[in-house]
Amino acid sequence: MREIRIGLLQQHNTAEQRDNMLRLAEGIADLAGRGAQLIVLQELHNGLYFCQTENVDLFNLAEPIPGPSTEFYGELARQFGVVIVTSLFERRAPGLYHNTAVVIEKDGSIAGKYRKMHIPDDPAYYEKFYFTPGDLGFKPIDTSVGRLGVLVCWDQWYPEAARIMALQGAEILIYPTAIGYESSDTADEQQRQREAWTTVQRGHAVANGLPVVSVNRVGHEPDPSGQTNGITFWGSSMVVGPQGELHYRASDNEEESIVVDIDLDHSEHVRRWWPFLRDRRIDSYDDILKRFAYRE
């Protein structure tokens, strides 16, 4: 049995970046003290979810990689001997920005990064204004705790992304996330969306025989433009086993600091029982590369 202890930090965010980072540092220290070897943070964890509006001044929030945040979290990783999955607003060049997950090795070095590939553009989620689609592909990141298939938020709705990570040897699928309720939706509709979000990720786990870790923020963040009532992020961070079993699902409205043990070797047994990768018809999937394949 090759067991790994995973720590998740589900937190609310404020407009004070330093406050957010210090609270995250406290959470990382606490999780490390409870034996966590891998700590996963939520999407764009340093500040508010700024994509609710289109504002060119907000590009000033971006930073280079390596940069101040990788130095800050790198020092925490080195101090506590943990691997940390961070999520940053990357300034790659003047006028060129990405939503980038950076994996910090336990010695404080950068193990690798992933630039978010699927970029949404919906009311209150105007990410296409800020983020250039990723160009690093779906490539797992090798670390001392395993090969991590790191994706980001909107990517979690796409089975293609999860599958390619699995085919390249990812041992865990990891999704830093920022998703929540639109205030005008009914309570029933809000719960349907939350359950759909949970279900699709459990499906990735089953279809690929891999554990899935998703960490979402929580709490209400107002819309600075006043055009909407803001977003209430639904938390519900989770750890899912390779048969879709929920090892843990967090509250939808409270902060949580979670430690969950998973057995990475269990995926081997599950894939023997359910050999989906063996039975794939790779000779018959050409249509998957088309935008739409309906034939009249």
C-alpha positions as CSV (number, residue, x, y, z in Angstrom):
1,M,0.0,0.0,0.0
2,R,1.4,3.4,-1.0
3,E,-0.5,5.8,1.1
4,I,-0.4,9.6,0.8
5,R,-1.9,12.1,3.2
6,I,-3.5,15.0,1.4
7,G,-4.4,18.4,3.0
8,L,-7.1,20.7,1.6
9,L,-7.7,24.3,2.6
10,Q,-11.2,25.6,1.8
11,Q,-11.3,29.3,2.8
12,H,-13.0,32.5,2.2
13,N,-11.1,35.4,0.6
14,T,-10.8,39.1,1.3
15,A,-9.6,42.1,-0.6
16,E,-6.4,42.1,1.5
17,Q,-3.9,39.8,-0.3
18,R,-1.5,39.8,2.6
19,D,-4.3,38.6,4.9
20,N,-5.3,35.8,2.6
21,M,-1.7,34.6,2.2
22,L,-1.0,34.7,6.0
23,R,-4.1,32.7,6.7
24,L,-3.1,30.2,4.0
25,A,0.4,30.0,5.6
26,E,-1.2,29.3,9.0
27,G,-3.4,26.6,7.4
28,I,-0.4,25.0,5.6
29,A,1.5,24.9,8.9
30,D,-1.5,23.3,10.6
31,L,-2.0,20.7,7.9
32,A,1.7,19.8,7.8
33,G,1.6,19.4,11.6
34,R,-1.3,16.9,11.1
35,G,0.9,14.9,8.7
36,A,-0.2,16.2,5.3
37,Q,2.4,15.5,2.6
38,L,0.5,17.1,-0.3
39,I,-1.5,20.4,0.3
40,V,-3.9,21.7,-2.3
41,L,-5.1,25.3,-2.4
42,Q,-8.1,26.7,-4.2
43,E,-8.1,28.6,-7.5
44,L,-6.6,32.2,-7.4
45,H,-6.2,31.9,-3.6
46,N,-4.3,35.1,-3.0
47,G,-7.3,37.4,-3.4
48,L,-10.9,37.9,-4.4
49,Y,-12.2,36.3,-7.6
50,F,-11.6,39.4,-9.7
51,C,-13.1,38.0,-12.9
52,Q,-16.6,39.2,-12.0
53,T,-15.9,42.4,-14.0
54,E,-13.7,43.4,-16.9
55,N,-11.2,46.0,-15.6
56,V,-7.8,46.6,-17.2
57,D,-6.4,47.8,-13.9
58,L,-6.8,44.3,-12.4
59,F,-4.0,43.1,-14.7
60,N,-1.8,44.7,-12.0
61,L,-2.6,41.8,-9.8
62,A,-0.6,39.4,-12.1
63,E,2.9,38.4,-11.3
64,P,5.8,36.5,-13.0
65,I,6.5,32.9,-12.3
66,P,9.0,32.5,-10.6
67,G,8.0,35.5,-8.5
68,P,6.9,36.7,-5.1
69,S,4.2,34.1,-4.6
70,T,6.3,31.1,-5.6
71,E,9.0,32.4,-3.3
72,F,6.5,32.8,-0.4
73,Y,4.9,29.3,-0.9
74,G,8.3,27.8,-1.7
75,E,9.6,28.8,1.6
76,L,6.6,27.3,3.3
77,A,7.0,24.0,1.4
78,R,10.7,23.9,2.3
79,Q,10.0,24.8,6.0
80,F,7.4,22.1,6.5
81,G,8.6,19.5,4.0
82,V,5.4,19.4,2.0
83,V,4.4,19.6,-1.7
84,I,2.0,22.5,-2.4
85,V,-0.4,23.0,-5.3
86,T,-0.8,26.8,-5.8
87,S,-3.0,28.8,-8.2
88,L,-1.7,32.1,-9.5
89,F,-2.4,34.9,-11.9
90,E,0.6,34.7,-14.2
91,R,2.1,37.7,-16.0
92,R,4.0,35.9,-18.8
93,A,4.8,39.1,-20.8
94,P,3.3,42.5,-21.2
95,G,-0.3,42.0,-22.3
96,L,0.0,38.2,-21.9
97,Y,-1.5,36.6,-18.8
98,H,-2.5,33.1,-17.7
99,N,-4.4,31.3,-14.9
100,T,-1.6,29.1,-13.8
101,A,-1.3,26.3,-11.2
102,V,2.2,25.9,-9.9
103,V,3.4,22.9,-8.0
104,I,6.0,23.5,-5.3
105,E,8.2,20.6,-4.3
106,K,9.0,20.0,-0.6
107,D,12.5,21.5,-1.0
108,G,10.9,24.8,-2.1
109,S,11.6,24.5,-5.8
110,I,9.1,24.6,-8.6
111,A,8.2,21.1,-9.7
112,G,6.1,22.3,-12.7
113,K,3.2,24.4,-13.8
114,Y,0.0,24.0,-15.7
115,R,-1.8,26.9,-17.5
116,K,-5.5,26.6,-17.5
117,M,-6.7,25.3,-20.9
118,H,-10.5,25.8,-20.8
119,I,-11.4,29.4,-20.2
120,P,-15.0,30.3,-19.4
121,D,-16.8,33.5,-20.3
122,D,-20.1,33.8,-18.5
123,P,-21.8,36.6,-16.5
124,A,-19.6,37.1,-13.4
125,Y,-17.0,34.7,-14.8
126,Y,-15.3,36.9,-17.5
127,E,-12.1,34.9,-17.6
128,K,-11.5,35.3,-21.3
129,F,-10.9,39.0,-20.7
130,Y,-7.9,38.1,-18.4
131,F,-6.5,34.8,-19.3
132,T,-4.9,33.5,-22.5
133,P,-5.7,29.7,-22.9
134,G,-2.9,27.5,-21.7
135,D,-0.2,26.2,-24.1
136,L,1.6,23.7,-22.0
137,G,-0.9,20.9,-22.8
138,F,-2.2,18.3,-20.4
139,K,1.0,17.0,-18.8
140,P,1.3,15.6,-15.3
141,I,3.9,17.0,-12.9
142,D,6.3,14.6,-11.2
143,T,6.8,15.2,-7.5
144,S,8.2,13.4,-4.5
145,V,4.7,12.3,-3.6
146,G,3.6,11.1,-7.0
147,R,2.7,12.2,-10.5
148,L,0.1,14.9,-10.3
149,G,-2.5,15.6,-13.0
150,V,-3.1,19.2,-12.2
151,L,-6.0,21.0,-14.0
152,V,-8.0,24.1,-13.0
153,C,-11.7,24.7,-12.3
154,W,-13.5,25.0,-15.7
155,D,-11.3,22.1,-16.9
156,Q,-13.1,19.8,-14.5
157,W,-16.1,19.6,-16.8
158,Y,-14.1,18.1,-19.7
159,P,-13.5,14.4,-19.8
160,E,-10.9,14.8,-22.5
161,A,-8.6,16.7,-20.1
162,A,-8.9,14.1,-17.4
163,R,-8.4,11.3,-19.8
164,I,-5.2,12.7,-21.4
165,M,-3.8,13.3,-17.9
166,A,-4.5,9.7,-17.1
167,L,-3.0,8.4,-20.3
168,Q,0.2,10.3,-19.5
169,G,0.5,8.5,-16.2
170,A,-1.1,10.9,-13.7
171,E,-1.7,9.2,-10.3
172,I,-4.1,11.8,-8.9
173,L,-6.3,14.4,-10.7
174,I,-6.2,17.7,-8.9
175,Y,-8.5,20.7,-9.5
176,P,-8.0,24.1,-7.7
177,T,-11.5,25.7,-8.1
178,A,-13.6,28.8,-7.8
179,I,-17.2,28.1,-8.5
180,G,-20.5,29.2,-6.9
181,Y,-24.1,30.1,-7.0
182,E,-25.7,32.8,-9.1
183,S,-28.1,34.6,-6.7
184,S,-31.0,34.8,-9.0
185,D,-31.2,31.0,-9.4
186,T,-33.7,29.1,-7.2
187,A,-32.5,27.0,-4.3
188,D,-33.3,23.8,-6.3
189,E,-31.4,25.0,-9.3
190,Q,-28.4,25.9,-7.2
191,Q,-28.3,22.4,-5.7
192,R,-28.6,20.8,-9.1
193,Q,-25.6,22.7,-10.2
194,R,-23.6,21.8,-7.1
195,E,-24.5,18.1,-7.5
196,A,-23.7,18.1,-11.2
197,W,-20.3,19.6,-10.4
198,T,-19.7,16.8,-7.8
199,T,-21.0,14.1,-10.1
200,V,-18.8,15.0,-13.2
201,Q,-15.7,14.8,-11.1
202,R,-16.7,11.5,-9.6
203,G,-17.2,10.4,-13.2
204,H,-13.6,11.4,-14.0
205,A,-12.4,9.2,-11.1
206,V,-14.4,6.2,-12.3
207,A,-13.7,6.5,-16.0
208,N,-9.9,6.8,-15.4
209,G,-9.5,4.7,-12.2
210,L,-7.9,7.5,-10.4
211,P,-8.5,9.5,-7.2
212,V,-9.7,13.1,-7.7
213,V,-9.0,16.1,-5.4
214,S,-10.9,19.4,-5.8
215,V,-10.5,22.4,-3.6
216,N,-13.1,25.2,-3.9
217,R,-13.3,28.5,-2.1
218,V,-16.3,29.4,0.1
219,G,-18.2,32.5,1.1
220,H,-19.8,35.5,-0.7
221,E,-17.8,37.9,-2.8
222,P,-19.7,41.0,-4.1
223,D,-19.7,42.2,-7.7
224,P,-17.7,45.5,-7.8
225,S,-19.8,46.7,-10.8
226,G,-23.1,46.1,-9.0
227,Q,-24.5,44.4,-12.1
228,T,-25.1,41.2,-10.2
229,N,-25.4,40.3,-6.6
230,G,-22.0,38.7,-6.6
231,I,-21.1,35.0,-6.2
232,T,-21.6,32.8,-3.2
233,F,-19.0,30.1,-3.6
234,W,-20.3,26.7,-2.7
235,G,-17.2,25.1,-1.1
236,S,-17.9,21.3,-1.2
237,S,-14.2,20.6,-1.6
238,M,-13.8,16.8,-2.1
239,V,-11.5,13.8,-2.2
240,V,-12.9,11.0,-4.4
241,G,-11.6,7.5,-4.8
242,P,-11.0,5.7,-8.1
243,Q,-14.5,4.1,-8.0
244,G,-16.1,7.4,-7.4
245,E,-16.4,6.9,-3.7
246,L,-16.5,10.1,-1.7
247,H,-13.8,10.0,0.9
248,Y,-14.8,13.4,2.0
249,R,-16.9,16.4,0.9
250,A,-16.7,19.6,2.7
251,S,-19.4,22.0,3.8
252,D,-21.0,24.3,1.2
253,N,-20.8,27.4,3.5
254,E,-18.0,27.0,6.0
255,E,-14.2,27.1,5.9
256,E,-12.5,23.7,6.4
257,S,-9.1,22.3,6.9
258,I,-9.1,18.7,5.9
259,V,-6.7,15.8,5.9
260,V,-7.5,12.7,3.9
261,D,-5.5,9.5,3.4
262,I,-5.6,7.8,0.1
263,D,-3.9,4.6,-1.2
264,L,-2.3,5.3,-4.6
265,D,-1.8,1.6,-5.2
266,H,-5.6,1.0,-5.1
267,S,-5.9,2.4,-8.6
268,E,-4.0,-0.5,-9.9
269,H,-6.6,-2.9,-8.5
270,V,-9.5,-0.9,-9.7
271,R,-8.1,-0.8,-13.3
272,R,-7.7,-4.6,-13.2
273,W,-11.4,-5.0,-12.2
274,W,-12.6,-2.3,-14.6
275,P,-10.1,-2.3,-17.5
276,F,-11.5,0.8,-19.3
277,L,-8.1,1.7,-20.7
278,R,-7.6,-1.7,-22.2
279,D,-11.0,-1.7,-24.0
280,R,-10.7,1.8,-25.5
281,R,-11.3,1.8,-29.3
282,I,-8.6,4.2,-30.2
283,D,-9.1,3.3,-33.9
284,S,-12.6,4.8,-33.8
285,Y,-12.3,8.1,-32.0
286,D,-11.5,10.5,-34.9
287,D,-14.7,12.5,-34.4
288,I,-13.5,13.6,-30.9
289,L,-11.2,16.0,-32.7
290,K,-14.0,17.8,-34.5
291,R,-16.0,20.7,-33.1
292,F,-19.3,18.9,-34.0
293,A,-19.6,15.6,-35.7
294,Y,-23.3,15.3,-36.5
295,R,-24.0,13.9,-40.0
296,E,-27.4,14.4,-41.7
